[in-house]
Amino acid sequence: MRLPLLALLARGPAHGYELKQDLEQLLGAAYPQPNVGQIYVTLGRLEKTGLIEGEAIEQSSRPNKKVYHLTEAGHEALRAWFEETADEPRVRDEFFMKLALAPQTGLADQISLINRQRRQYLNTMRQLSKLAAAVDRDNRISHLLIEGAMLHLQADLDWLERCQEELEELQ
């Protein structure tokens, strides 16, 4: 949440609720809706680390609001984030750990684990398909996010098939 908030503040000052609305508008229903409390906690942490500064703005008929803007350190952190590549190999996959350890425990059958995980992925794929149909056609970002999630799920399903084939050959 830290870096997306910095990115939204790069275009100009905003308060927490505006940032929540901006995230919701940008990502639509494809992305879990941010909790406004989480946003304000994150803004507080960003302010403590010097990446943003907040200024209290008086409002006559409402409580004061705090408007945040990026500091130079915030701009630098954001530039560095955009320069980084996303390198997240899934070698620490929890499901694979269960699959590898199941025979040693005698508590779970590997093929049953694969089948249960496959059902979960297929259910998630159906939910994403419904979500894609419900998302505003003009929100290209939401559609790309959903499409990416579905492609990852398809790769996971293919990998499960490969695991099952290997394990059945061993038996």
C-alpha positions in Angstrom: 0.0 0.0 0.0 3.0 2.3 0.7 4.2 2.8 -2.9 0.8 3.0 -4.6 -0.1 5.8 -2.2 3.1 7.6 -3.0 2.3 7.1 -6.7 -1.1 8.7 -6.2 0.5 11.6 -4.3 3.0 12.2 -7.1 0.3 14.0 -9.2 -0.5 16.3 -6.3 -1.6 16.7 -2.7 -4.5 14.7 -1.4 -6.1 13.5 1.9 -6.7 9.9 2.8 -10.2 9.5 1.7 -9.4 11.0 -1.7 -6.6 8.4 -2.1 -9.0 5.6 -1.2 -11.5 6.8 -3.9 -8.7 7.2 -6.4 -7.5 3.6 -5.9 -11.1 2.3 -6.1 -11.7 4.3 -9.3 -8.4 3.2 -10.9 -8.6 -0.5 -10.0 -12.4 -1.0 -9.8 -13.8 -4.2 -8.3 -10.9 -6.3 -9.7 -8.8 -5.3 -6.7 -9.7 -5.7 -3.1 -11.1 -2.4 -1.8 -8.7 -0.6 0.4 -9.6 0.0 4.0 -9.6 3.7 4.8 -8.1 2.9 8.2 -5.2 1.1 6.6 -4.7 4.0 4.3 -4.5 6.5 7.2 -2.1 4.2 9.1 0.1 3.9 6.1 0.1 7.6 5.5 1.2 8.1 9.1 4.1 5.7 8.6 5.1 7.4 5.4 5.1 10.7 7.2 7.2 9.3 10.0 9.8 8.0 7.5 9.9 11.4 5.8 8.5 10.3 2.4 5.4 12.5 2.7 4.4 15.6 4.7 1.0 16.3 6.0 -0.7 19.7 6.6 -3.8 20.2 8.6 -6.5 22.1 6.7 -9.2 23.9 8.6 -12.8 23.3 7.5 -15.5 25.5 8.9 -18.4 23.0 9.1 -16.4 19.8 9.4 -13.4 18.5 11.3 -10.0 19.5 10.0 -8.5 17.3 7.4 -4.9 16.5 6.7 -3.6 16.9 3.2 -0.4 15.0 2.2 2.2 15.7 -0.4 5.4 14.0 -1.4 8.8 15.0 -0.1 11.9 14.8 -2.3 12.7 11.5 -0.5 9.2 10.3 -1.5 9.9 11.2 -5.1 13.2 9.3 -4.9 11.5 6.2 -3.4 8.9 6.3 -6.1 11.5 6.6 -8.9 13.4 3.7 -7.4 10.2 1.6 -7.2 9.4 2.2 -10.9 13.0 1.2 -11.8 12.8 -2.1 -10.0 11.6 -5.2 -11.8 9.2 -7.5 -10.1 11.2 -10.7 -9.5 9.0 -13.0 -7.4 9.8 -16.6 -8.1 7.4 -18.9 -6.4 10.0 -21.2 -4.8 8.4 -20.6 -1.4 5.0 -21.8 -2.4 3.0 -23.0 0.6 1.0 -25.6 -1.5 4.2 -27.1 -2.8 5.6 -27.4 0.7 2.4 -29.3 1.7 2.8 -31.5 -1.4 6.5 -32.3 -0.6 5.9 -33.0 3.1 2.6 -35.0 2.8 4.3 -38.4 2.3 6.5 -37.9 5.3 3.6 -37.2 7.6 1.1 -39.7 6.5 -1.6 -37.1 7.1 -2.4 -36.2 3.5 -2.4 -37.9 0.1 -0.5 -35.9 -2.6 -3.1 -36.6 -5.3 -5.9 -35.5 -3.0 -4.0 -32.3 -2.2 -3.6 -31.6 -5.9 -7.3 -32.2 -6.6 -8.4 -30.0 -3.7 -6.0 -27.2 -4.9 -7.3 -27.7 -8.5 -10.9 -27.2 -7.4 -9.9 -24.0 -5.5 -8.1 -22.6 -8.6 -11.1 -23.5 -10.8 -13.5 -21.8 -8.3 -11.3 -18.7 -8.3 -11.2 -18.7 -12.1 -15.1 -18.8 -12.2 -15.2 -15.9 -9.7 -12.8 -13.9 -11.8 -14.8 -14.6 -15.0 -17.9 -13.3 -13.2 -16.0 -10.3 -12.0 -14.7 -9.6 -15.5 -18.2 -9.6 -16.9 -19.4 -7.2 -14.1 -16.6 -4.7 -14.4 -17.1 -1.6 -16.4 -15.9 -2.2 -19.9 -14.1 1.2 -20.0 -11.9 0.3 -17.0 -9.0 -1.2 -19.0 -6.8 -1.4 -15.9 -9.4 -3.6 -14.1 -9.7 -5.9 -17.1 -5.9 -6.2 -17.4 -5.6 -7.0 -13.7 -8.3 -9.7 -14.0 -6.7 -11.1 -17.1 -3.3 -11.3 -15.5 -4.8 -13.2 -12.5 -6.6 -15.6 -14.8 -3.4 -16.3 -16.8 -1.5 -17.0 -13.5 -4.3 -19.3 -12.4 -4.1 -21.1 -15.8 -0.4 -21.6 -15.3 -1.0 -22.9 -11.8 -3.5 -25.4 -13.1 -1.1 -26.5 -15.8 1.6 -27.0 -13.1 -0.8 -29.0 -11.0 -1.4 -31.3 -13.9 2.4 -31.7 -14.3 2.8 -32.5 -10.6 0.1 -35.1 -10.8 1.6 -36.7 -13.9 5.0 -36.9 -12.2 3.6 -38.4 -9.0 1.5 -41.0 -10.8 4.7 -42.1 -12.7 6.5 -42.6 -9.4 3.7 -44.9 -8.1 
